[in-house]
């Protein structure tokens, strides 16, 4: 079982597979400076490799570090890295600390990793330095030429290959790091982009509890932490987006405790914490008012105590007016207007009636309350002056995007994206359906998969789904970052420290560590 260890300055990347190893030893340039470095070829295949580097500080405590080395062959390249900001110029490679692993005490270690490519040969580097000091294995007042011992093994095993992934104990940069606050986003063609024009995907998790805590008497966030340590645990998985389900009655102060201003302040504080840590929050309206007892119902209560087929016209526009007013000007925050519309169930799966209800609202077949259509909610957001990116889930619990383009609401800012949910038990749950229903939408507008998961503790379905989404430039958030036990599936962590569940959480974590937003 892989477990996430509490973050320390001696974070370890636990990679155990056969490969080549180089260890630099010798002396350092000053009495207070010294280091040793272990370089391991964790896994190698024709034209590619995965490497691990562990530096040990033998001198005075470091408050920052930059590791440097030169590849012996011009064809060796770092293509992606984690636990450091990696750069390469020619054959010269540097890896600089991230904020969370900058301090390394005397005799402390920090481990980093990368994937790379090579042509011709893949020899190990001959020498290493940290902050300009040669890593020679000791503390001395003069610099000696480093000696390098290298060993290689060609043996492989199934267990070794299975271990060839970054350890869950260490945070990953995923090739991009957490340099500053989360980026402001806008729609550019069929993808999201930062203010600098860089293509960006929302990759992360759902953090459930804001939708039910107040109405179920469980306090805010169901007692789970929303502090810096909890965010650091997410960053250790290379999470760059957190979708936060909300409850309209709690926000508006109509029901439950905490609600109203207290609930709003809790949401704002969490949003600000995430943004300051380089993570984009997605505010999702999850539970809403309106009595519904038809097909697919989750409860008969008119209050916002469960999922309803469509948002209500009585309160939802007011909810989005207030939320948009609170967060306008902060375009790192994304709005997901309604979790999982399913007007097709009460409409007996009539596509025209279902999609018309979805867009236009009003009196909808089989729904007793007046519905707020997606166009009215887009209007409510834009009337505040907010230009935030807005997500719109399709029908059939956001799994059906077949008519999304035909019924897409108008938006003066052009910042609408399609929201899609995909579980193994949905009707559209295979690559053939994704190719025919989802890919055509992704070719024209950005898609974010606001929920992915499977009703088991395995990760075979999400592995296939994430690989397909990656190839189509689609973002995704996995359900759910809550320690509920994985017996029913789709639970990522065993505790708030971020220990991944076996094997669902492990599968997501390993994949996120390879991705750049």
N, C-alpha and C positions, 0 to 999 in steps of 0.2 A: 504494500500500500504506500503510495506517495502521500506525504503529508507536508503542508506548508509550515515551516518553522517561523517563529516571530522574527521580523526583520532586524538584523543587526549589521554592524559595519563589517562583520566577517561573513556576509552572506555567501552561501556555497551553492554552486551549480552542480548538482549531483548527476553527472553524466557517466555511465559505466558501460562502455563498449570497447571492443578492440580497436587499435589504431596505433599511430606513432606518437611518441612523447619526447619532448625536449625539456630539460631543466637547466636553467642558467645558474652558475655558481661562481664565486670569486669574492672580490672586495668592493667597497663603495668609495665615493669620492670625498666623503667628509665623515667625521666621527659621529655625527648625529643622523647620518643618512645611510640607508642600506635596504636592499630588497632582494628577493628571489622570485623567480617566475617559473611556473610549470605550464607548458604548452602541450595540449593533447589533441591529436587527430582522433576525434570521437568516432567518426564514421566517414568512410570514403567510398565513392562510387565513380564510374567513368565521367570525368569532367566536373565533379562536385565533391564537396566535403562538408562536414560539420566539425568545428573546432571549439575547444574550451581552453581558457586561460585563467590561471589562478595566480595572483600576485600576493606575496606576503611581505608586510612592512617590517623590516628588521631594525629601523632607526627610530627617531622620535615620531610621535603621533602625527599623522597627516590630516590636514583639514580639507584637502582636495588632492586629486591625482590625475595624471595623464600617462597612460602606458603607450610606449612607442616601440615599433620593430619594423624591420624590412623583410619582405618576402624575398627569398633567393631567386625566384623565377618570375619573369615579367608577365607570365600568364596567370599568376595567382591573384585572385580578386576576392575581397569581402563583398558579398551581395546583400547581407542582412545581418543585424546584430542585436543583442539584448544586454541589459544591465550596464550599458555605457553608450555614449554618443560616438559612433564609429565614423571615421573618415579615412579616405585613401587617396594619395596622390602618387601616381606612378606605382612603385613597389613599396612606398613608405606608408605605414598604417599607424593611426593613432586611435586610442579609445579613452575618452574622458569620462570622469565620474558623472553620475546623475545626482540630483539633490539628496536622495535618500541614502546613497552609499558613498558620499564624499569623504566622510571621516573614517580613517583606518588607524586604530591604536597600534602601539608597539607590539609586534608579534601577531597582530591581527591580519586577516586575509580577506580578500574580496575576489569573487569569481565572475567571469563574464563569458559570453559565448557568441558564436557567429556561424553563419553558413557562408560558403564561398564557392567559387569556380576555379578551375585550373586547366591548363593545357600543357601537354608535354610531360611535365613532372610536377610533383607536389612535395618538395622538401620542406623540412621544418626551418623556421628562422634561426639564425645563428646567435643573435643577441637581443636583449631587451633593455629598455630603460623606463624609469618612472620619474616624472618631473625633471627629466634631463640627467638623472643619475643612473649610471649603468647598474643593472641588477646582477650582482656578482655573488650573492649568497652570504654576505657578511657585512660588518660595519668596520670601516677603516678610513684612514685619512688620505689615501691615495687610490687612484683608479687603476685597476689591473685589467688586463685583457680577459674577458669572460671565457670560461670554458663551457662547452655544451655537451651534455651527454644525451644521446638519442637512442631510443629503442623502438622497435616496431613489432607488431604482431599481425599476422594475416588471418588469425582464427576469428570466426564469427559464430554467433549462436542466436537462437530465437530470443532468449532472454536478454541478450546484449542489445539486439536491434530494438526490442521493445523499450529499452531504457534510453534510447537515443533521442531524448527530448529535454528541454530546459527544465530544471527542477522547479517544483512549485514553491520552493522556499525563497526564490529570488525574484525581484521585480524586473520587468523587461521593457526595453525601449521599443521593441518591435521595429527597429529601424528608424523610429521617429522621436522617441523619448517624450518627456513631459517638460518641455522647455517653455515655461511661462503659462499663462492662462489658456483655457480652451479657445479654439479659433472661432471667430464670427463666421457664419456660413450663409451661403446663398445658392440658388439654383443656377447652374450654367449648363445649358443643353440637357443632357440626360444624366448629369451627375451633380453632386454637391461640390462646392469649391470654397476655399478660404478667401479672405480679402486679397491675398496675394495671387489668387487665381489657381492655387494648387488643388488638384482633385482630392476629395476627402470622402471617406466612408465612415459611418457611425458603427463602430464595432464594440460590443460590450454585453451588458446583462440588464435584466429587469430587477428592480429592487421593490418587491411587493411589500405592502402593509399600509401605505398611505390611503388606499382605497377602502379599507375596512376598519382600521384601528379605532377611529373615533366612534363609529356606529356599533361596534362590538364591545365597547368598553375596555379596550386593550391599551389605551393611551396612545401616544404618538409613536409611530414606527414600530409598533408591537414590542416595545421594550428593547429593540435592537439599537446598536450604536450608530450614530451618524456623525462621528468625529474624525479627526485626522487619522487616527490609527485604522479606522474602518476604511477610509479612502486609500491609505497605503496598502491595505490588504488587496483592494481591487487593482491598484497599480502594479502589484506583484504579478497579476495575471495579464498585464498589458491591456487593461480595460480602458477604453477611451470614450465610451458613451454609457450612460445609465438612464434607463427609462423608469420613470417614477409614476406609478398609478395613483390617481387622486380621486376624491369623492366630492361631488359638487355640493351636497348638503353640508359636509364638514367645512368646506371652504367658505360657503355662504353663511355659516353659523345657524343653520336651520335644524340641525340634529346632531346629537352625540357630543362627546367631550374627549379631547379638546376640539373646539370648532371656532369658526369665525376668525378674529384677529390672531388668536393664539396659533391656530392651525396654519394660517397664512404665513405667520412669522417663521414657524418651523420649516415650512416648505422653502421660503426665501433663504433661510440660513443654510439649508442643505444645498440648494442650487448654487449659492455663492461659494460654498466650500468646494463643490465639484468643479466649478468653473475655474477657481483659483488654482486647482491642481491639474488643469489641462484636460478635464473630462467634460464632455458636452452632456448636459441634462436634457432629457426628453420628458416633458410634462404631458402625461396621458390622462385624459378623463375616462375613468374606468367604470365607476358606479354612479348611476343617475336616478332621478326621481321618475315616477310614472308606473302605474299598476298595469301589469301584463301577466296573463295566466294562460296564454296560448302555447303552441308548439315550441319546444326549446326553452321554456321558462325555467329560471333558476330559483324563483321565489314568487310568492303572491303579494308581497309587501309593496305598497306604493312608494315607500321611502327608499332611499339609495342604499339598499342593503344587499344588492346583487346586480349581476349583469342584466341589462334590458336590451331589447332588440334595436332600439334607436334612441338618441338623446331626446329629451323633452323640450318643448317650446316654452314651458313655463319658467324654467330656471337655467337651462344650459346656455342660452345666449348671454345672460347676465354673468354666469361663471366665466365665460371666455372674455367678456369685456373686462372683467376685473383682473383676470390672469394676464391678459395682453397688456393692460395698463401697467401692471406691476413689473413686467419684464421687458417692455418695449425699450429699444435702445441697446439691449444686450442680446445680440444676434448669435451668441454661442448657445442660447436656449432655443430648443425646438418644441413646437406645439403639436401634439397628437390629439386631434379633435375629438375622437371617440374610439374607444378600445376595439370593440368587435361588433360592428353592425351585423344584424341578421334579419332584415326586413323580409327576406325571401321565405323564412319559415312561416310567419303568419300569413304571407301572401301566397301560400301553396306553391312556392318556387316558380312564380311567374316572373321571368326576367325583366319585362318591361315595367310591371308594377313595382317590383323590388328596387330597381335602379332609379326609377322616378321618385319613389319615396326617399331613397338614399340622398338624392341631390336636392329635391324640392321640399320634402317634408310635408307638413299639413296633416290632413286626414289620410291615413295610410291603412290599407287593407289589413284587418285583423289586429290592429293596435288601437286601444281604447283612448289613449291620450293624444294630444296634438304633438306632432313630431317636429323637431328642429332639423331641417335638412342641412346638408353640408354647405350649400351655398350661403345659407343664412349665418352659419357659424364663421365661415370665411369672412363674410361681410362684417360681423361683429368684431372680429380680430382687427381687420384692416381699418375700421372706423376709428380705432384708438390711435392710429398712426404707427402701429407695430408692423415691422417688415420681417419679423422672424419667419424662418422656414416652417411651413405647416404640413403635417402628415395627414393623409386621408385614407383610412382603411377601407377595403372593398367589402362586399357582402359575404354571406356564409361565414360569419365570425372572422372576417378579414382574410379568408382563404381564397376567395374568388375575385380575381381582377379582370375577368373576361370582358366587361363593358366599362371599365374604369375610364378609358380614354374617351369613349363616346359621351359619358356623363360627367366628365371633369368640370368642376365649377370654374367660373371665371375669377381671376385674381389680378388686380392692377399691378402687383409687385412681381408677378411671375415666379413666386417662391412656393409653389405647391409640389409635394412629392407624394407618391403612392406608398401606402403602408400595407404590408402583406404579413400574414401570420402562417406559419407552417409547422404542423405536428404530424407525426407518422399516422395518426388516426384521421386526419382530414381527407376530404375527397380528392383534393389536388396534392398528392403526396409522392409523386414520382417524377423522374426527369422528363418523361414524355409529356406530362401535363405542364410542367414548368416551361418546357420548350414552346408549347403551343399557347399557353395562357399568360405566362409571366414574362417571358423574354420579349414579346412584342411591346409590352408596356415599358420594360427596361430600356428598350431601344429609343424611346422618346422622352421619358421622364425619369428622374431618379426614383429608385425603390429602396425603402428600408424595411427589413423584416423585423417588425417590432417585437415579435415573439417567435422563438424556435424552441423545439423540445420534442421529447418522446416519452411515452407512458411506460418506460422501463428505466433502469439505471444504466443502460448501455449507451453508447454514443455512435452506433453504426448509422442511424438515420441522420443525425445532425452532421456527421462527417461527410456524407454524400451531399447533403443540402449545402453546407458551408463551401465545399469545393465548387459546387455549381454556382453558388452566389458569388464567390470570388472571381470566377471566370466571366461573370456578367456585370461586375462592378457594383454589386448589391451589398448593402450593409445589413447587419443583424444584431439582435440582442437575445440572449438565451434566458429562458425562464428556469429558475429564479434564484437570485442571490439571497436566500433565506435558509437557515439550518433546520429544515422541517423533517429531515429523513427522506431518503430516496426510494423507499419501498413503492411509492406510487409514481415515481418518475419525475423528471424535470426539476429536480432540486440539486443545486450546484455545490453547496458547501455543507460541511459537517458542523462548523462553528463560525462565529463572527470573525475569527482570525483568518478565515479564508481557506481552511483545509478542504481540498476538493473531495466531493463524493466519489465513490468507486462504482462505476467507471465513468459515469456521465460527466461529472465535474472535471475529472482528469482529462477527458477527451476534449472538452471545450477549452480548458486552460492550455493544453499543449498546442491546440490550433491557434488560439489568440496570440501566443508567444511567437508565432511565425509571421504575424500579419502587421502591416503598416496601414494606418487609417487612410 
